[in-house]
Amino acid sequence: MQVKAPDRAASEPPVRTGRRHRRLWHSRTLQGLGYATPTAVFVAVLFVLPLLLVGQMSLHDWPLLAGDRGGNAPENFTDVTDSTLFWPAVRFTLLYTGIVTVVLLGLALLLALLVQESRPGTGFFRTVYFLPGALGLASASLLFWGMYSPTTGPFSRALEKLGLVDDPVSFLGTPNSALLSTVFLVVWKFAGFYMLILLVGLQRIPHELYEAARMDGASRGQIFRAITLPLLRPSLALSLLLCVTGSLLAFDQFFVLTKGGPDNSTVTVVQLIYREAFQRLNLGTAAALSIIVLAALLLLNALQFRGLRHADES
């Protein structure tokens, strides 16, 4: 007859067991704090403290070279909205955001669908499409600035050799051409990046769904509308959020290509912040405009998340 050994945990006093659980809880808490502390310090130093400083600047008369001269709220906010460039900059930024979002995400989705299936050469095309995204935006803008040159750039020379134009083309010389030229640069650079996001979403869709739809006689258009688009919604939502936010904060491409010209027709809101801070040397109005842009972005992102939530529920 085998005698069962007494359960050590059951025979251990409850007080000792409680102490062991408390020590384990404290140990895990300290370990978690150790992991979270570097990130918390990083966020506090590079985001929270600058945000608090910007909020303070927006309520004070704060010249760049003279420092804080005392509170003047709400003059900075009224000065920003009364500026002759504010509303044109807002309209242009919204126009640019709308054009870039539609063209960029449409092209990215098309590229993702083209390289969705694994075929010979698919890896090569995926790399080629994504390669422009590895180049910095400022560097790409400088590259296109040289290519857009009417005298030495290859684009204008190619059009002349093809007989499409008689004179050199000034791609950045008019408001419409400057806008479209900048949109072309941004689409060229970021189409591969958003293609990669959408491609990941496409590859997560089970192939069994496509096979079942084909067996039922569904066409490609019906499969795309009934299967691909609904199941690709999270990736599309992420791409839309990133694209809209990045376009509203556009700066590098216009600063390098157009400098806000011609005739201030391509001034974005972020360029206006730069002008207030480093050309007019007024950090107070620049900070007030930054607060306005931040509030608009938070509101827009909240509306996007709410719309996506309602779409998922329906």
WODAFEN-V209915 format. One record per residue. N is the residue number from 1. RES is the residue in one small letter. BURIAL is I if it has 9 or more other C-alpha atoms within 8 Angstrom, else O. D_CENTER is the distance of its C-alpha to the mean C-alpha in Angstrom with 1 decimal. Layout:
# WODAFEN-V209915
N:RES:BURIAL:D_CENTER
N:RES:BURIAL:D_CENTER
This chain:
# WODAFEN-V209915
1:m:O:72.6
2:q:O:69.2
3:v:O:68.4
4:k:O:64.7
5:a:O:63.4
6:p:O:62.3
7:d:O:58.6
8:r:O:57.6
9:a:O:54.6
10:a:O:56.8
11:s:O:59.5
12:e:O:57.2
13:p:O:57.4
14:p:O:54.7
15:v:O:54.3
16:r:O:53.5
17:t:I:51.0
18:g:O:49.2
19:r:O:49.0
20:r:O:47.6
21:h:O:44.8
22:r:O:44.1
23:r:O:44.0
24:l:O:41.6
25:w:O:39.3
26:h:O:39.4
27:s:O:38.8
28:r:O:35.7
29:t:O:34.4
30:l:O:34.9
31:q:O:33.2
32:g:O:30.1
33:l:O:30.1
34:g:O:30.4
35:y:O:27.3
36:a:O:25.3
37:t:O:26.6
38:p:O:24.7
39:t:O:21.3
40:a:O:22.6
41:v:O:23.9
42:f:I:20.6
43:v:I:18.7
44:a:I:21.7
45:v:I:22.1
46:l:O:18.6
47:f:I:17.2
48:v:I:20.1
49:l:I:22.6
50:p:I:20.4
51:l:O:19.4
52:l:O:23.1
53:l:O:24.1
54:v:I:21.8
55:g:I:23.3
56:q:O:26.7
57:m:I:26.1
58:s:I:25.1
59:l:I:28.6
60:h:I:30.6
61:d:I:31.9
62:w:I:30.2
63:p:I:30.9
64:l:I:29.2
65:l:O:32.6
66:a:O:34.7
67:g:O:32.8
68:d:I:33.0
69:r:I:35.8
70:g:O:35.6
71:g:O:34.0
72:n:I:33.6
73:a:I:31.6
74:p:O:30.5
75:e:O:31.2
76:n:I:27.9
77:f:I:26.1
78:t:O:28.8
79:d:I:28.7
80:v:I:25.0
81:t:O:25.5
82:d:O:28.8
83:s:O:27.4
84:t:O:28.0
85:l:I:24.5
86:f:I:22.5
87:w:I:22.8
88:p:I:22.6
89:a:I:19.3
90:v:I:18.0
91:r:O:19.3
92:f:I:18.0
93:t:I:14.4
94:l:I:14.7
95:l:O:16.5
96:y:I:14.1
97:t:I:11.2
98:g:O:13.8
99:i:I:15.0
100:v:I:11.9
101:t:I:10.7
102:v:O:14.3
103:v:I:15.2
104:l:I:12.3
105:l:I:12.3
106:g:O:16.1
107:l:I:16.6
108:a:I:14.6
109:l:I:16.7
110:l:O:19.8
111:l:I:19.3
112:a:I:18.8
113:l:I:22.0
114:l:O:23.8
115:v:I:23.3
116:q:I:23.6
117:e:O:27.3
118:s:O:28.7
119:r:O:31.0
120:p:O:32.4
121:g:O:29.8
122:t:I:26.8
123:g:O:25.6
124:f:O:26.1
125:f:I:24.0
126:r:I:21.1
127:t:O:21.3
128:v:O:21.6
129:y:I:18.6
130:f:I:16.4
131:l:I:18.1
132:p:I:16.3
133:g:I:13.1
134:a:O:15.3
135:l:I:15.9
136:g:O:14.3
137:l:I:12.7
138:a:I:15.6
139:s:O:18.1
140:a:I:17.0
141:s:I:17.3
142:l:I:20.7
143:l:O:21.8
144:f:I:21.2
145:w:I:22.8
146:g:I:25.9
147:m:I:25.7
148:y:I:25.6
149:s:I:28.6
150:p:I:31.5
151:t:O:34.1
152:t:O:32.9
153:g:I:29.8
154:p:I:30.4
155:f:I:28.8
156:s:I:31.4
157:r:I:34.2
158:a:O:33.3
159:l:I:33.5
160:e:I:36.8
161:k:O:38.3
162:l:O:37.5
163:g:O:39.3
164:l:O:36.4
165:v:I:36.7
166:d:O:39.6
167:d:O:38.0
168:p:I:34.9
169:v:O:31.7
170:s:I:29.6
171:f:I:26.1
172:l:I:24.8
173:g:O:28.0
174:t:I:27.3
175:p:I:24.5
176:n:O:24.0
177:s:I:24.2
178:a:I:21.9
179:l:I:19.2
180:l:O:19.8
181:s:I:20.0
182:t:I:16.6
183:v:I:15.1
184:f:O:17.2
185:l:I:15.8
186:v:I:12.1
187:v:I:13.3
188:w:I:15.5
189:k:I:13.1
190:f:I:10.3
191:a:I:12.7
192:g:I:14.0
193:f:I:10.9
194:y:I:10.3
195:m:I:14.1
196:l:I:14.4
197:i:I:12.5
198:l:I:14.7
199:l:I:17.7
200:v:I:17.7
201:g:I:17.8
202:l:I:20.6
203:q:O:22.6
204:r:O:22.7
205:i:I:24.7
206:p:O:28.4
207:h:O:30.4
208:e:O:33.3
209:l:I:31.7
210:y:I:31.5
211:e:O:35.1
212:a:O:36.4
213:a:I:34.9
214:r:I:36.5
215:m:O:39.8
216:d:O:39.7
217:g:O:39.4
218:a:I:35.9
219:s:O:34.5
220:r:O:31.2
221:g:O:29.8
222:q:O:31.1
223:i:I:29.6
224:f:I:26.2
225:r:I:26.4
226:a:O:28.1
227:i:I:26.7
228:t:I:23.6
229:l:I:21.5
230:p:O:22.5
231:l:I:22.0
232:l:I:18.7
233:r:O:17.3
234:p:O:15.5
235:s:I:13.5
236:l:I:12.9
237:a:I:11.8
238:l:O:9.2
239:s:I:8.0
240:l:I:8.4
241:l:I:6.6
242:l:O:3.2
243:c:I:4.8
244:v:I:6.5
245:t:I:4.7
246:g:O:3.7
247:s:I:7.1
248:l:I:8.8
249:l:O:8.4
250:a:I:9.7
251:f:I:12.6
252:d:I:13.6
253:q:I:14.3
254:f:I:16.4
255:f:I:18.0
256:v:I:19.3
257:l:I:20.1
258:t:I:21.5
259:k:I:21.8
260:g:I:21.2
261:g:I:24.2
262:p:I:26.4
263:d:O:27.8
264:n:O:24.6
265:s:I:23.3
266:t:I:19.8
267:v:I:19.2
268:t:I:15.8
269:v:I:15.6
270:v:I:14.3
271:q:I:17.1
272:l:I:19.4
273:i:I:18.7
274:y:I:19.5
275:r:I:22.6
276:e:I:23.8
277:a:I:23.5
278:f:I:24.7
279:q:O:26.7
280:r:O:28.3
281:l:I:28.3
282:n:I:27.6
283:l:I:25.4
284:g:I:26.4
285:t:I:24.9
286:a:I:21.8
287:a:I:21.3
288:a:I:22.2
289:l:I:19.6
290:s:I:17.0
291:i:I:18.3
292:i:O:18.2
293:v:I:14.5
294:l:O:13.8
295:a:O:16.2
296:a:O:14.7
297:l:I:11.2
298:l:O:13.3
299:l:O:15.5
300:l:O:13.0
301:n:I:11.4
302:a:O:15.1
303:l:O:16.2
304:q:I:13.8
305:f:O:15.0
306:r:O:18.5
307:g:O:18.4
308:l:I:17.4
309:r:O:20.1
310:h:O:22.7
311:a:O:21.9
312:d:O:22.6
313:e:O:25.7
314:s:O:27.0
